[in-house]
Amino acid sequence: MAADNDDPKGRSVPRGRISRFGQFGRLASGVAGGMMAEGARRLANGERPAMRDMMLTPGNVSRVADRLSHLRGAAMKLGQMISMDAGDMLPPELSEIMARLRQNAHRMPPQQLQRVLAEHWGEDWRKRFVQFGATPIAAASIGQVHRAIPSDGRDLAIKVQYPGVRESIDADVDNVATLLKISNLLPRELEIGPLLEEAKKQLHEEADYVREGKYLTLFGELLAGSPEYVIPVLDEEFTTDQVLAMSFVEGKAIETLVSAPQETLNAAMHLLFQLVLREIFEFGVIQSDPNFANYRYQPDTGKLVLLDFGATRPVAATVAKAYKRLILAAFKGDRAAVRKAALAAGFVGETAVEKHRGRIDNMIDIILGELNRPGLFDFSDRSFVAALTEQGMDVATDRATWHIPPTDLLFIQRKISGMALLASRLKAKIDVRAILSEHLDIDLAIGKEP
């Protein structure tokens, strides 16, 4: 077996709390050193450096991204979540850190993988397999996936959780929050406590592979009558709370559709948007992680492969009604009704509406204009995003009006935003109004329920 340093991508996951705390300590020391060096350089050049400029140097960006990707677990997962959710609103330096976290996924070295599987399957676990791929076919923030064939010939995908991830979630979330605060990237007035608690809860749920296996099975049942979606089948024999086994399903990365014919990629994104609406309004349960790696495409069949149900969460009927009320107001083109529905649901805070009503109304008008444009919506045309950003800049810079929506909305909006981002990357064109009308039973002509 290769040693850790034989493979630059194979790095042991720090397991104990003290070990992981030490990693954050080394990160803080390295960042502090980088800040001192940058401050000295700027002072020598006659500049008066700001704390944020010294913090977010290229060197410190690399230190943060590398250390969090080494830690994996909640530290890396939070970075990925922030990157996917905030999009263009992040400072460019923080966006770079988060982009690196999406790409950098170190895998466990063979010795550590052997120890983890021995804990769950017994020391002689290899005797139960004809073949077990030593190199993972995927590596992410919480675990890595191996392809394996047990003695009866089944073709399985085995997701193995990184050791110590579950035990370190709470501390990791708190440590990442501290890093964000000392970097002055979050306003001190913003109360993020409830959001952090919800993040901890979801991460604990994602680290429970028995729970994920149940949702994997549930979605297989919910979509049993929809052959255009393919979902792996849970393999209970090899599944534990930290090892998830399922049937292996062939598929190509969803991003490869960018080179497919326009009609093909349009059809795939149509299916994904349909799925989101069915999750919210029909199933009452949503897989809230829009990570592109969770979706694969089968060119031969045109089917979509759905993976990773760890972030699945229920959708309350009140939340679904709030979304429907907001969409119905938008179909009517009623700016006041949209503002009222957004305020009632918690998408926007009262202070922001009171202080910046004109700009918020302008933003609503931009969205209404896009939504009510007839025909296909071209996701590659992001000119309206620049217009929204211009109108929203004054609101965003007024820290007294910063507002965190209810967590249920945040996780659903995260999925919707992720799908929109994927559609933008693929340059998809979709009849959004027709999809919404179909799934919400809304009459497009009159903007109301029949």
Secondary structure, 3 states (H helix, E strand, C coil): CCCHHHCCCECCCCCCHHHHHHHHHHHHHHHHHHHHHHHHHHHHCCCCCCHHHHHCCHHHHHHHHHHHHHHCHHHHHHHHHHHHHHHHHCCHHHHHHHHHHHHCCCECCHHHHHHHHHHHHCCCHHHHEEEECCCCCEECCCEEEEEEEECCCCCEEEEEECCCHHHHHHHHHHHHHHHHHHCCCCCCCCCCHHHHHHHHHHHHHHCCHHHHHHHHHHHHHHCCCCCCEECCCECHHHCCCCEEEEECCCCEEHHHHHHCCHHHHHHHHHHHHHHHHHHHHHHCEEECCCCHHHEEEECCCCEEEECCCCCEEECCHHHHHHHHHHHHHHHHCCHHHHHHHHHHHCCCCHHHHHHCHHHHHHHHHHHHHHHCCCCCEECCCCHHHHHHHHHHHHHHHCHHHCCCCCHHHHHHHHHHHHHHHHHHHHCCEECHHHHHHHHHCCECCCCECC
